[in-house]
Amino acid sequence: MFDSLSDRLQDIIRKTSGNDKLSDDNISDTLREIRRALLEADVSLRVVKSFISKIKDKVAGEEVTKSVTPGQQLVKIVYDELAELMGGSNTPVSTEGKPNIIMLFGLQGSGKTTTAGKLAIKLRKENRNPLLVAADVYRPAAVKQLQTIGKQINIPVFTLDNSSDVRNIVSSAVAHARENGFNTLIVDTAGRLQIDNELMAELVILERLFDPAEKLLVIDAMTGQESINVAESFNEHLDVTGVILSKLDGDTRGGAALSIAHATGKPVKFIGMGEKLDALEAFYPDRMAQRILGMGDIVSLVEKAQESFDIDSAKELEKKMRKSEFSLEDFMKVQKQMKALGSMDQILGMLPIPGLNKDARQEIAHVGEKQLKRIEACIQSMTPEERRNPDIIKSSRKKRIALGSGLPVDEVNRFLKEFENMRKMMKQMADLSSNMRKNPKKMSSMMNMPGGLGALKGKFPPFK
Amino acid sequence: MVFNLFKKKDNQKKEDNQDTLQQEQQANEEAFAISVGSLKEKVSKTSEGLVSSIISLAKGSETIDDDMLDDIEDKLIVADIGMDTAVEVIEKIRGQKNSIRPEQLKDIFKQEFVQILRGAGSNKINLKENQLNIILITGVNGVGKTTLIGKLAHRYKSQNKKIIIAAADTFRAAAQEQLEIWADRAGVDIIGKYDSDPAAVVFDAIKKSKDESKDILIIDTAGRLHNKFNLMEELKKIKKIIDREAPEALAESILVIDANTGQNGLKQAQVFKEAVDLTSVAVTKLDGSAKGGIVIGISKELNLPVKLIGVGEKINDLKDFNAEDFVSAVFD
């Protein structure tokens, strides 16, 4: 996410870091590069212009002389402006209304139906009792899609058979919610063009009739310059309360995030980070700005880890790690939890590892994930006893495991050896992680400490 | 039930009312009037296109100066044409600026972009007579692959071709139902299985196509972001199955691009091209306000011709791509 923009800005900042002072020359070079970077990131031209002029003013002012180094100063200025541009502070989803009505709308294919499911899970986690409402009466099988999603996440979906009247659907849903104790309605509407009068009128009517507490515009993060017009138009007619930026797990530079927030003044409330139905995350402009500038997004990672890790079993694992009792069974458990965090690429992307650009990250993730699959096959071919106590695996067992997993014997051998090494290292890591939990803010600096993540380098030669 | 009908207009208090019919009606009309009025304004605003601004820039000026070209560069960027392509075309014209007059700018720009679009190759769908033609449809999520396939099936059905659709999106909820509805509308066969390996669906579909001597097999695939390694590997596997089971039959490998797509479209095209050896691009949602300028960059950088455009949600809303019409729509 924002990779290329981030890479480019880092590059620019590195170039100016060598200079003692920001001269007129290197300011204008830098500004031109920033302008280009932002435009290539699909930030709307209008927003880019105002961004550049703000930076220009700040750099030209006396603030420059107060800097420690010009490079740091520039980082600070660009970071502050980016964060401000992306809409200031985030506000939680409104709980007002009985029932509370949340309406989702946007262009076709922006991801409304998937987002509706994700949002339902999110709100259920906050102890709300959501009902999904299928109000897309146009797209073939849209209702069925929402029903399927509802079934997957075990959240009821309200539908009205043979009705193409969305007012009727929503008002029946409201009545149904009141009778059956649902306190939140998530209304999935059909995708529409902001220039389609008839369909925009349909939304306006729903808005007037039901006065939704949240009117959320879902926008594809890959949208180009048009994002600003789409957002402005929906906002003009419906007085949007917030934006959900979908498909941000792609490699789009995501300039739309900057443009929409700037143009409408409405916050980006959530970002869609994958096809899994729990892949909806809160949007934090300051973190995003940090991320753009290559500072990593360690806070998000820590929060995500807290959400998906079962604390008790994590503690138990840690104990085992420390005593070197960590078994292959435990290893599989950890793997499962890691997967719940996201893909390896996603996780690496959140870590501020110096010099780890996107390509390198994807390569590591690719090699790593491939390797993990082989390891999984290897472990799955073991008996429970072997998993608990790998020491008993001697040559005939190794042969059997190799046969079962389709791997050569020496690979099984190598894996077992490496597992033994890993156990030792885990003891180190366990000590490190207990420090981390005490002070998550220090996590990033610890990553670079001896024995931290850097110490892992080269310890796991890839399986061939 | 609480209806808040006049929230914006005159701030009356919320009314509890069971007898809502009349009020609903009133609200409808009111809302509609407000909506239509301001929308019209909006539409006329967006239809004031690129070229009219080029002309207004050029008016009252005897020579083409750098500021004028910088402004035009801005306009090109706003049309999603992309920095590299925009800069290249601008620089080319900057080089000739002393030999052209401002009022010629419009035609010169149009010509440049038509040339780029034509340079990528024929804009005609490549179909062979008396043999199976496979059309593979790929793209990121939500670009309109399934809808495009429905329209394409309808088109070939109307030409009396024997068609079958393979529902190889076995991942997204209700994707198969959506495609079934389209197949039904078009009156063509469809093959697919829930929760199965998409490559297996393709394998079965090819076999069935051969057995029943179909003319055209259209393969729908799940939307996927091009940076998802495993999903792109899955696509490669599908391509491999096609090459193995029906060599020479892959008539078109089409990437579907949403007209709203920004610069990421280039990356999409690049990665999909590597994975499934794309032969062309289809642009969808051109009935919206976005101009789809990214396909100019795609044609230029990746030599992929645009062959189809989607202009609506109805079964007939599919058109062949025409470079001149497209450029005119972008610029006029």
HADDOCK unambig.tbl for C-alpha pairs under 7 A between the chains (distance, minus, plus):
assign (segid A and resid 40 and name CA) (segid B and resid 83 and name CA) 6.61 0.50 0.50
assign (segid A and resid 40 and name CA) (segid B and resid 263 and name CA) 6.43 0.50 0.50
assign (segid A and resid 41 and name CA) (segid B and resid 263 and name CA) 6.98 0.50 0.50
assign (segid A and resid 42 and name CA) (segid B and resid 262 and name CA) 5.97 0.50 0.50
assign (segid A and resid 42 and name CA) (segid B and resid 263 and name CA) 6.42 0.50 0.50
assign (segid A and resid 45 and name CA) (segid B and resid 78 and name CA) 6.60 0.50 0.50
assign (segid A and resid 109 and name CA) (segid B and resid 142 and name CA) 3.83 0.50 0.50
assign (segid A and resid 109 and name CA) (segid B and resid 143 and name CA) 5.95 0.50 0.50
assign (segid A and resid 109 and name CA) (segid B and resid 144 and name CA) 6.87 0.50 0.50
assign (segid A and resid 110 and name CA) (segid B and resid 142 and name CA) 6.18 0.50 0.50
assign (segid A and resid 111 and name CA) (segid B and resid 142 and name CA) 6.78 0.50 0.50
assign (segid A and resid 140 and name CA) (segid B and resid 178 and name CA) 5.12 0.50 0.50
assign (segid A and resid 140 and name CA) (segid B and resid 181 and name CA) 6.45 0.50 0.50
assign (segid A and resid 141 and name CA) (segid B and resid 174 and name CA) 6.27 0.50 0.50
assign (segid A and resid 141 and name CA) (segid B and resid 177 and name CA) 5.79 0.50 0.50
assign (segid A and resid 141 and name CA) (segid B and resid 178 and name CA) 4.74 0.50 0.50
assign (segid A and resid 144 and name CA) (segid B and resid 174 and name CA) 5.86 0.50 0.50
assign (segid A and resid 145 and name CA) (segid B and resid 173 and name CA) 4.99 0.50 0.50
assign (segid A and resid 145 and name CA) (segid B and resid 174 and name CA) 4.56 0.50 0.50
assign (segid A and resid 148 and name CA) (segid B and resid 173 and name CA) 5.79 0.50 0.50
assign (segid A and resid 148 and name CA) (segid B and resid 174 and name CA) 6.86 0.50 0.50
assign (segid A and resid 149 and name CA) (segid B and resid 173 and name CA) 6.51 0.50 0.50
assign (segid A and resid 193 and name CA) (segid B and resid 288 and name CA) 5.93 0.50 0.50
assign (segid A and resid 195 and name CA) (segid B and resid 39 and name CA) 6.63 0.50 0.50
assign (segid A and resid 195 and name CA) (segid B and resid 43 and name CA) 6.60 0.50 0.50
assign (segid A and resid 195 and name CA) (segid B and resid 288 and name CA) 6.91 0.50 0.50
assign (segid A and resid 197 and name CA) (segid B and resid 35 and name CA) 6.87 0.50 0.50
assign (segid A and resid 197 and name CA) (segid B and resid 36 and name CA) 5.69 0.50 0.50
assign (segid A and resid 197 and name CA) (segid B and resid 39 and name CA) 6.58 0.50 0.50
assign (segid A and resid 201 and name CA) (segid B and resid 31 and name CA) 6.43 0.50 0.50
assign (segid A and resid 201 and name CA) (segid B and resid 32 and name CA) 5.19 0.50 0.50
assign (segid A and resid 201 and name CA) (segid B and resid 35 and name CA) 5.75 0.50 0.50
assign (segid A and resid 204 and name CA) (segid B and resid 31 and name CA) 6.12 0.50 0.50
assign (segid A and resid 205 and name CA) (segid B and resid 27 and name CA) 6.95 0.50 0.50
assign (segid A and resid 205 and name CA) (segid B and resid 28 and name CA) 5.88 0.50 0.50
assign (segid A and resid 205 and name CA) (segid B and resid 31 and name CA) 5.94 0.50 0.50
assign (segid A and resid 208 and name CA) (segid B and resid 4 and name CA) 6.03 0.50 0.50
assign (segid A and resid 208 and name CA) (segid B and resid 5 and name CA) 5.36 0.50 0.50
assign (segid A and resid 209 and name CA) (segid B and resid 3 and name CA) 5.15 0.50 0.50
assign (segid A and resid 209 and name CA) (segid B and resid 4 and name CA) 5.68 0.50 0.50
assign (segid A and resid 209 and name CA) (segid B and resid 5 and name CA) 5.86 0.50 0.50
assign (segid A and resid 210 and name CA) (segid B and resid 3 and name CA) 6.06 0.50 0.50
assign (segid A and resid 210 and name CA) (segid B and resid 4 and name CA) 6.64 0.50 0.50
assign (segid A and resid 211 and name CA) (segid B and resid 4 and name CA) 6.27 0.50 0.50
assign (segid A and resid 222 and name CA) (segid B and resid 261 and name CA) 5.72 0.50 0.50
assign (segid A and resid 222 and name CA) (segid B and resid 262 and name CA) 5.97 0.50 0.50
assign (segid A and resid 222 and name CA) (segid B and resid 264 and name CA) 6.25 0.50 0.50
assign (segid A and resid 223 and name CA) (segid B and resid 260 and name CA) 5.40 0.50 0.50
assign (segid A and resid 223 and name CA) (segid B and resid 261 and name CA) 4.63 0.50 0.50
assign (segid A and resid 223 and name CA) (segid B and resid 262 and name CA) 5.12 0.50 0.50
assign (segid A and resid 224 and name CA) (segid B and resid 80 and name CA) 6.28 0.50 0.50
assign (segid A and resid 224 and name CA) (segid B and resid 260 and name CA) 5.94 0.50 0.50
assign (segid A and resid 224 and name CA) (segid B and resid 261 and name CA) 5.12 0.50 0.50
assign (segid A and resid 224 and name CA) (segid B and resid 262 and name CA) 3.32 0.50 0.50
assign (segid A and resid 224 and name CA) (segid B and resid 263 and name CA) 6.62 0.50 0.50
assign (segid A and resid 225 and name CA) (segid B and resid 78 and name CA) 5.60 0.50 0.50
assign (segid A and resid 225 and name CA) (segid B and resid 79 and name CA) 6.94 0.50 0.50
assign (segid A and resid 225 and name CA) (segid B and resid 80 and name CA) 6.11 0.50 0.50
assign (segid A and resid 225 and name CA) (segid B and resid 262 and name CA) 6.58 0.50 0.50
assign (segid A and resid 226 and name CA) (segid B and resid 260 and name CA) 6.51 0.50 0.50
assign (segid A and resid 226 and name CA) (segid B and resid 290 and name CA) 6.00 0.50 0.50
assign (segid A and resid 237 and name CA) (segid B and resid 35 and name CA) 6.87 0.50 0.50
assign (segid A and resid 250 and name CA) (segid B and resid 225 and name CA) 5.78 0.50 0.50
assign (segid A and resid 250 and name CA) (segid B and resid 227 and name CA) 6.07 0.50 0.50
assign (segid A and resid 251 and name CA) (segid B and resid 227 and name CA) 6.42 0.50 0.50
assign (segid A and resid 252 and name CA) (segid B and resid 264 and name CA) 5.34 0.50 0.50
